[in-house]
Amino acid sequence: MKGYILILLTICIKVINAQTDSIASDDIDFSIITIKKPAFCIYSDAYTYVTPFAMAIPRLPDTTSFEGRWESYDYCRTSPKIIHPRTLRIKNAYFRVRLTRNNVNDKLCFTTYARWGEHNFRYYMRFRRPIVVNMGNLYPEMRCFRRYDWIVYDDISRREFRRMMHGKRWYDLRLEHYEGDEYYTMTLKGPENSSALNVYPFLNNKLISEERNRPDPDRLYRNYSKALDKQRKKFDSRIDRNLRALERTTNRNWYQMLSRHFSEEERAMTREEWIEYYQAIMLNEQNYITFAPLYRSLLTRYLNLNGYRALTIPVRNQTPANIFRLSGDSISSGIEQVIMINRISSQYYIQTRTPNFSKDIYQSDLTLNDDFVFVMILYDGTIALGNRVSRDSQTEEFIINIETYKPELLTIGAIAEILGL
């Protein structure tokens, strides 16, 4: 059935009356049938099996790089923002800055502490609340500073510092340092903006001199830079792996669809051309499906688009079975599937593996009446259409008058017209 597509859009019959010299009194009529192919048509039911992966249409993973997420305020560290629907607070992991006692001199000294967020699901669900964690757990590149507090290098008062940091949550940070400088520039990333401070690490140990409390800034920054580069490469390579895995899945699903469902015309298309073809169908499916070739899935899709709904009935052991007999065209094989359509109630019922007692007598779960029409798919591929139902008063059998067709000569619209749908 697949691959045979014959769409009868218009049949123009022109009658030419010709009179010849030898037969002056006779009219000879020539019927000329013109078959036009529509500008766009559905070739098969492959589009009904489509998935986003098979089409390679986004639903792609987030491909924003490590640096891109640092620069964007839509991310907290590398995770997209999670907003509480009621309080509108950000529920991602964060850290705070707080002043601490300076045991060596009178300069402002501060430390940081972090809390898990909901995107750290394993830990969040374990403790049911954000708990204080080491900064190195959320920001691995900061582990080289785990022994140190921070001294504010800028000339800023304690009150100004408190006003700057009070109640604020920070979601990422970066350090910048130029060789030979005594300080780092620490950039704190907030929900909508960032703040920068000039700082340097400090051991804050009163038992040693101030010089020994200050480590070599160049050496620490080299370690920090290496750790940050490692995090960057690890994150970006994971994005690349996900994209390659998606591409493999996409190709596998694409070739499965190509081999199982595509018609000859669709196999000749590139993936990009088929995606455009699919999108065109989706924009105007109700009109295009009328001229589509006969597929079972397309017929039920046509019914659904036109307001019909699937009917469910009790199983056979709960209701008496009904016998129906076929009349009209003879059939050479049994019924594989029958679609019973009620034109009045706009319902349809699909019955498969229809039991038969002889070639022309079958059993149905459904009580029939004059409102029903039938599409029967036979085991040899032939299509039988029935639009007249009667009942034998003596045998209580339903008699269905059928006409048989070759499937390649039918379209969905032709079936609808024959059955009066």
C-alpha positions in Angstrom: 0.0 0.0 0.0 2.9 2.3 0.8 4.4 4.0 -2.2 1.2 4.0 -4.2 -0.1 7.5 -4.2 -2.8 8.6 -6.6 -4.5 11.8 -5.7 -7.5 12.7 -7.7 -7.9 16.4 -7.1 -10.1 17.4 -10.0 -11.7 15.3 -12.7 -12.7 17.5 -15.6 -14.8 15.8 -18.1 -15.0 17.6 -21.4 -17.4 16.4 -24.0 -16.4 17.1 -27.6 -19.1 16.7 -30.1 -17.6 16.0 -33.5 -19.4 15.6 -36.7 -17.7 13.9 -39.6 -18.7 14.1 -43.3 -19.5 10.4 -43.5 -21.7 10.3 -40.3 -23.4 13.6 -40.2 -26.3 12.5 -37.9 -24.2 10.7 -35.1 -22.6 12.5 -32.2 -19.4 11.0 -30.9 -18.6 12.0 -27.2 -15.0 11.9 -26.0 -14.6 11.9 -22.2 -11.3 13.4 -21.3 -10.2 12.9 -17.7 -7.6 15.3 -16.3 -5.9 14.3 -13.1 -4.1 17.2 -11.3 -1.6 16.7 -8.5 -2.0 19.3 -5.7 0.9 21.7 -5.1 1.5 20.0 -1.7 0.4 16.6 -0.5 1.0 14.1 2.3 3.0 11.1 1.1 2.6 8.7 4.0 1.7 8.5 7.7 5.4 8.9 8.7 4.8 12.3 10.2 2.4 10.8 12.8 5.3 8.8 14.2 7.7 11.7 14.4 9.5 12.6 17.6 11.6 15.7 18.4 14.8 13.6 18.4 14.0 12.0 15.1 13.4 15.4 13.6 16.4 17.1 15.2 14.2 20.0 16.0 15.2 21.8 19.3 14.6 20.2 22.3 18.4 20.5 22.3 20.3 20.6 25.6 21.4 23.9 26.9 24.6 24.7 25.0 25.6 27.8 26.9 29.2 27.5 27.7 30.9 27.9 31.1 31.9 31.4 30.4 28.6 32.3 28.9 26.8 31.2 32.1 29.2 33.4 34.2 28.3 36.4 32.0 24.6 35.8 32.0 22.3 36.6 35.0 20.0 33.9 34.0 22.3 31.4 35.6 23.5 30.8 39.1 27.0 29.3 38.7 26.2 26.9 35.9 22.5 26.1 36.7 19.5 28.1 35.4 17.7 30.1 38.0 15.0 28.3 39.9 12.4 30.8 41.1 10.0 30.0 43.9 6.4 30.5 42.5 5.1 32.2 45.6 7.9 34.1 47.2 9.8 34.7 43.8 13.0 34.0 45.6 15.9 32.2 43.8 16.3 28.7 45.2 19.7 28.0 43.8 22.8 27.5 45.8 24.3 30.7 47.1 27.0 32.1 49.4 27.1 35.1 51.8 29.9 37.4 52.9 30.3 38.2 56.6 32.8 40.2 58.5 35.0 38.2 60.9 37.5 39.3 63.6 41.0 40.3 62.4 43.5 38.8 64.8 46.6 40.5 63.3 45.7 44.1 62.4 42.8 46.5 62.2 41.9 46.0 58.5 38.5 44.7 57.4 38.5 40.9 57.3 35.7 38.8 56.0 34.9 35.2 55.2 32.3 33.4 53.0 29.9 30.5 53.7 27.8 28.7 51.1 24.4 26.9 51.2 23.0 24.2 49.0 20.2 25.0 46.7 17.4 22.9 45.1 19.5 22.2 42.0 21.8 20.2 44.3 18.9 17.8 44.6 20.6 14.9 46.3 21.8 17.1 49.2 18.7 19.3 49.4 16.4 16.3 49.7 18.6 14.6 52.3 18.6 17.6 54.7 15.3 19.2 53.6 16.8 22.7 54.1 19.8 24.6 52.8 22.8 23.7 55.1 26.1 25.5 55.4 28.8 23.9 53.3 32.4 24.6 52.4 32.9 27.0 49.5 35.0 24.4 47.8 32.0 22.1 47.5 30.2 24.6 45.2 33.2 26.3 43.7 36.0 23.8 43.4 38.5 26.3 42.1 38.3 28.1 45.5 39.7 25.1 47.4 43.2 26.6 47.2 42.0 29.4 49.4 40.3 27.2 52.0 42.8 28.1 54.8 42.4 31.8 54.2 40.1 34.7 55.2 40.1 37.8 53.0 41.3 41.3 53.8 39.7 44.2 52.0 42.4 46.1 50.2 40.2 49.1 49.4 39.8 52.0 51.7 36.3 51.3 52.9 34.7 51.7 56.4 33.1 48.8 58.2 29.7 50.5 58.0 29.9 50.9 54.2 31.0 47.3 53.9 28.1 46.1 55.9 25.7 48.1 53.9 27.2 46.6 50.7 26.9 43.0 51.9 23.9 43.0 54.2 21.3 40.4 53.4 22.7 39.8 49.9 23.1 36.4 48.3 25.8 35.8 45.8 25.7 33.0 43.2 29.2 33.0 41.7 32.5 34.7 42.0 35.7 35.2 40.1 39.2 36.4 40.9 41.5 38.4 38.7 45.1 39.1 39.4 48.0 40.7 37.5 51.5 39.4 38.3 53.3 41.7 40.7 50.1 43.2 42.3 49.5 42.7 45.9 45.8 42.1 45.6 43.1 40.3 43.7 40.0 41.8 42.2 37.1 39.7 43.5 33.9 39.9 41.4 30.7 38.8 43.2 27.8 37.9 41.0 24.3 38.6 42.3 20.9 37.9 40.9 20.9 41.0 38.6 24.2 42.7 39.0 27.8 42.2 40.2 30.0 44.0 42.8 33.8 44.1 42.7 36.3 44.4 45.6 40.0 44.5 45.8 41.1 41.9 48.3 44.0 39.6 49.3 44.0 36.2 51.2 45.1 36.2 54.8 45.8 33.4 57.2 44.5 35.5 60.2 46.8 33.8 62.6 48.0 36.0 65.5 50.9 33.7 66.4 52.8 34.5 63.3 53.9 37.8 61.7 51.8 39.8 59.3 54.2 39.0 56.4 53.8 35.3 57.0 50.0 35.6 57.1 50.1 36.9 53.5 50.9 34.1 51.0 52.5 34.6 47.6 49.6 36.0 45.5 51.1 34.9 42.2 51.5 31.3 43.3 48.0 31.0 44.7 46.5 32.6 41.6 48.3 30.2 39.3 46.7 27.3 41.2 43.3 29.0 41.1 43.6 29.6 37.4 44.5 26.0 36.7 41.6 24.8 38.8 39.2 27.2 37.1 40.4 26.1 33.6 39.8 22.5 34.6 36.2 23.3 35.6 35.7 25.2 32.4 37.0 22.4 30.2 35.1 19.7 32.1 31.8 21.6 31.8 32.2 22.5 28.1 33.3 19.0 27.2 30.2 17.6 28.9 28.1 19.8 26.6 30.0 18.5 23.6 29.4 14.9 24.7 25.7 15.6 25.2 25.5 17.1 21.7 27.3 14.1 20.1 25.0 11.7 22.0 22.0 13.6 20.8 23.3 13.5 17.2 23.8 9.7 17.4 20.3 9.3 18.8 18.8 11.6 16.2 20.6 9.7 13.4 19.5 6.3 14.7 15.8 7.4 15.1 15.9 9.1 11.7 17.1 6.0 9.9 14.6 3.8 11.7 11.8 6.1 10.6 13.3 6.2 7.1 13.3 2.4 6.8 10.0 1.7 8.5 7.6 4.5 7.6 8.9 6.7 4.8 7.4 6.5 1.3 9.7 6.5 -1.8 9.1 10.3 -2.1 10.1 10.9 1.5 13.2 8.7 1.2 14.4 11.0 -1.6 14.3 14.0 0.7 17.2 15.2 2.9 16.5 15.6 6.6 16.2 19.4 6.3 13.7 19.0 3.4 11.7 16.5 5.4 11.5 18.7 8.4 10.2 21.6 6.2 7.7 19.1 4.8 6.6 18.1 8.3 6.2 21.7 9.5 4.1 22.5 6.4 1.8 19.6 7.2 1.4 20.8 10.8 0.4 24.3 9.7 -2.5 23.1 7.5 -3.0 19.4 8.3 -6.8 19.5 8.2 -6.8 20.5 4.6 -3.8 18.4 3.4 -5.0 15.2 5.0 -8.0 15.1 2.7 -5.8 14.3 -0.2 -3.5 11.9 1.7 -3.3 8.3 0.7 -5.2 5.7 2.8 -3.3 4.8 6.0 -5.1 3.5 9.1 -3.5 6.1 11.3 -4.3 8.9 8.8 -8.0 7.9 8.7 -8.4 8.0 12.5 -6.4 11.3 12.5 -8.9 12.7 9.9 -11.8 11.6 12.1 -10.3 13.2 15.2 -9.6 16.5 13.3 -13.2 16.5 12.2 -14.7 16.2 15.7 -15.1 12.4 15.9 -14.1 10.7 19.2 -13.0 7.1 19.8 -15.7 4.9 21.4 -14.9 2.3 24.1 -17.3 -0.4 24.8 -17.4 -3.3 27.3 -15.4 -6.4 26.6 -17.2 -9.3 24.8 -17.8 -11.5 27.9 -19.9 -8.7 29.4 -22.1 -8.0 26.3 -23.6 -10.4 23.8 -21.8 -10.5 20.5 -23.5 -9.3 17.3 -23.3 -11.2 14.0 -23.0 -9.3 10.8 -23.1 -10.6 7.3 -21.5 -9.0 4.2 -23.3 -8.6 0.9 -22.5 -6.9 -2.3 -18.9 -7.3 -3.6 -17.3 -10.6 -2.7 -14.1 -10.7 -0.7 -11.3 -13.2 -1.0 -9.7 -12.9 2.5 -10.7 -12.2 6.1 -11.1 -8.9 7.8 -7.9 -7.8 9.6 -9.4 -4.6 11.0 -12.8 -2.8 10.8 -13.4 0.8 11.7 -17.1 1.4 12.6 -18.1 5.1 12.3 -21.3 6.5 13.7 -22.1 9.6 11.5 -24.8 10.9 13.9 -23.1 10.7 17.2 -19.6 11.4 15.7 -18.0 8.4 17.3 -15.9 5.6 15.9 -14.8 2.2 17.1 -11.8 0.1 15.9 -12.0 -3.6 16.1 -9.1 -5.8 15.2 -8.8 -9.6 14.9 -12.5 -9.8 14.0 -13.8 -13.4 14.5 -15.3 -14.9 11.5 -17.4 -18.1 11.1 -17.3 -18.2 7.3 -16.0 -15.9 4.6 -19.0 -13.6 4.8 -20.2 -13.9 8.4 -18.4 -12.0 11.2 -18.8 -11.1 14.8 -18.8 -7.7 16.4 -18.8 -6.3 19.9 -20.9 -3.3 18.8 -24.6 -3.0 18.3 -25.1 -1.7 14.8 -27.8 0.5 13.2 -28.4 2.6 10.1 -26.2 5.4 11.5 -23.0 3.3 11.0 -20.6 3.2 8.1 -17.7 0.8 7.8 -14.1 0.8 6.6 -12.8 -2.8 6.5 -9.1 -3.6 5.9 -8.7 -7.1 4.6 -5.7 -9.3 5.0 -4.8 -9.1 1.4 -4.7 -5.3 1.6 -8.1 -4.7 -0.2 -10.4 -2.0 1.3 -14.1 -2.7 1.7 -16.4 0.2 2.4 -19.9 -0.3 3.7 -22.5 2.5 4.1 -25.8 0.6 4.2 -26.8 -1.5 7.2 -30.0 -3.6 7.5 -31.1 -6.3 9.9 -32.6 -9.7 9.1 -35.7 -10.1 11.3 -35.5 -13.9 11.3 -31.8 -14.4 12.0 -31.2 -11.2 13.9 -28.1 -10.7 11.8 -26.9 -7.3 10.5 -26.4 -7.2 6.8 -23.8 -4.7 5.5 -23.6 -3.9 1.8 -19.9 -3.4 0.9 -17.9 -2.3 -2.1 -14.2 -3.2 -2.5 -11.4 -1.0 -3.7 -7.7 -1.2 -4.3 -6.0 1.0 -1.6 -3.9 2.9 -4.1 -7.0 4.3 -5.7 -8.4 5.8 -2.5 -7.6 8.9 -0.6 -8.9 9.9 2.8 -11.1 12.5 1.2 -12.5 9.9 -1.3 -13.4 7.6 1.6 -15.1 10.4 3.4 -17.1 11.3 0.3 -18.2 7.8 -0.4 -19.3 7.2 3.3 -20.8 10.6 3.7 -18.6 11.7 6.6 
